[in-house]
């Protein structure tokens, strides 16, 4: 039985459907049919603009974003596809906080829906720090269908892992 480390929290019936697609060698086809496109956001500057647009549309009152970039060091071994950080520094007599978002570089090659899902997820942390009901409600508000995209992103990560194995077999 194929271990589905990215899908462990999902019901057994969904996991079994993914296992069947893997056994039939159709997981890649499933993903390419659902998400055929690739985005044009390839630089840190373009990613910053992309994130800023989403923030302006949905989170006008949230703190300003100081930096958004693709990070080669973020990967699945650290269980992080994106990070939001607040760096506080004392400048003069004031405390200055800088907000940063880092997105794993693997999303340069991903479908635009997956990039949007990760950026929305990290932006939602500006309002809600924990993964609670309010957090996921905000994600769903900014990106209708968020939960399905999160599931499909996990399926995509499973497929990438299978491709990385010797022989690249599904």
C-alpha positions in Angstrom: 0.0 0.0 0.0 1.3 3.4 -1.0 2.0 5.7 2.0 0.3 9.1 1.4 2.1 11.3 3.9 0.5 14.5 2.6 -3.0 13.1 2.8 -2.9 11.4 6.2 -5.5 13.7 7.7 -8.1 13.0 5.0 -10.7 10.3 5.1 -9.7 6.7 4.0 -12.1 6.8 1.1 -10.3 9.8 -0.4 -6.9 8.2 0.2 -8.1 5.1 -1.5 -9.2 7.0 -4.6 -5.7 8.6 -4.8 -4.1 5.1 -4.4 -6.2 3.8 -7.3 -5.1 6.6 -9.5 -1.5 5.8 -8.6 -2.0 2.1 -9.3 -3.5 2.9 -12.7 -0.7 5.3 -13.5 -3.3 8.1 -13.9 -2.4 10.5 -11.1 -0.4 12.9 -13.3 -3.2 12.8 -15.9 -5.8 13.7 -13.2 -3.7 16.7 -12.2 -2.9 17.9 -15.7 -6.6 17.8 -16.6 -7.7 19.8 -13.5 -4.7 22.2 -13.6 -3.4 22.5 -17.1 -1.9 26.0 -16.9 1.3 27.5 -15.5 1.6 31.0 -14.1 3.9 33.8 -15.2 5.0 34.8 -11.7 8.7 33.9 -11.9 10.5 36.6 -10.1 10.5 37.9 -6.5 9.3 41.3 -7.8 6.4 39.7 -9.6 5.5 37.6 -6.6 5.5 40.7 -4.4 3.1 42.5 -6.8 0.9 39.4 -6.9 0.7 39.2 -3.1 0.2 42.9 -2.8 -2.8 42.8 -5.2 -4.4 40.0 -3.1 -3.8 41.9 0.1 -5.2 45.1 -1.3 -8.4 43.3 -2.4 -9.1 41.3 0.7 -7.0 42.6 3.6 -6.7 46.4 3.3 -6.4 46.9 7.0 -3.8 44.3 7.6 -0.2 45.4 8.2 1.9 46.3 5.1 4.0 43.6 3.5 7.6 44.5 3.4 9.0 41.5 1.4 7.7 38.6 -0.6 10.0 36.2 -2.3 10.6 32.7 -3.6 12.8 30.8 -1.2 15.0 27.9 -2.4 15.6 26.8 1.2 11.9 26.1 1.9 11.0 22.6 1.0 9.0 19.6 2.0 11.6 18.3 4.4 10.9 21.3 6.6 7.1 20.8 6.1 6.9 24.4 4.9 5.6 25.5 1.5 5.3 29.1 2.6 6.3 31.1 5.7 5.1 34.4 7.1 7.4 36.1 9.5 7.4 39.3 11.5 10.8 40.6 12.3 10.8 43.2 15.1 13.7 45.6 15.5 14.2 48.6 17.7 14.9 51.8 15.6 15.6 54.8 17.8 12.9 54.7 20.5 10.4 52.8 18.4 9.8 49.2 17.7 9.5 48.5 14.0 8.0 45.2 12.7 8.7 44.0 9.2 6.3 41.4 7.6 7.7 38.9 5.2 6.2 36.1 3.1 8.5 33.4 1.7 7.1 30.9 -0.8 8.8 27.6 -1.7 10.5 27.8 -5.1 8.8 24.7 -6.3 5.7 26.9 -6.9 7.5 28.6 -9.8 6.6 25.5 -11.8 3.1 24.9 -10.3 -0.4 25.6 -11.5 -1.5 29.2 -10.9 -4.3 27.9 -8.6 -1.6 26.3 -6.3 0.4 29.5 -6.1 -2.7 31.5 -5.3 -3.6 29.0 -2.6 -0.3 29.3 -0.9 -0.2 33.1 -1.0 -3.7 33.3 0.3 -2.8 31.0 3.1 0.2 33.1 4.1 -1.7 36.3 3.8 -4.5 34.9 6.1 -1.9 34.5 8.8 -1.6 38.3 8.9 -5.1 38.4 10.4 -5.3 34.9 12.1 -2.1 33.4 13.5 -3.6 30.0 14.2 -5.1 27.4 11.9 -8.5 27.7 13.4 -12.1 28.1 12.1 -11.6 31.9 11.5 -8.4 31.3 9.6 -10.0 28.8 7.2 -13.1 31.0 6.8 -10.8 33.9 5.8 -9.0 31.6 3.3 -12.3 30.5 1.8 -13.4 34.2 1.5 -10.2 35.1 -0.3 -10.2 32.0 -2.4 -13.5 30.2 -2.9 -12.8 26.5 -3.1 -9.8 26.8 -0.9 -10.3 23.4 0.8 -10.4 21.6 -2.6 -7.3 23.4 -3.8 -5.5 22.5 -0.6 -6.4 18.8 -1.1 -5.4 18.9 -4.7 -2.1 20.6 -3.8 -1.4 17.7 -1.4 -2.2 15.3 -4.3 0.2 17.3 -6.5 3.0 17.0 -3.8 2.3 13.2 -3.6 2.7 13.0 -7.4 6.0 15.0 -7.3 7.3 12.6 -4.7 6.4 9.7 -6.9 8.1 11.3 -9.9 11.3 11.8 -7.8 11.6 8.1 -7.1 13.9 6.0 -9.3 12.1 5.3 -12.5 9.6 8.1 -11.8 6.8 5.6 -11.6 3.4 6.6 -10.3 
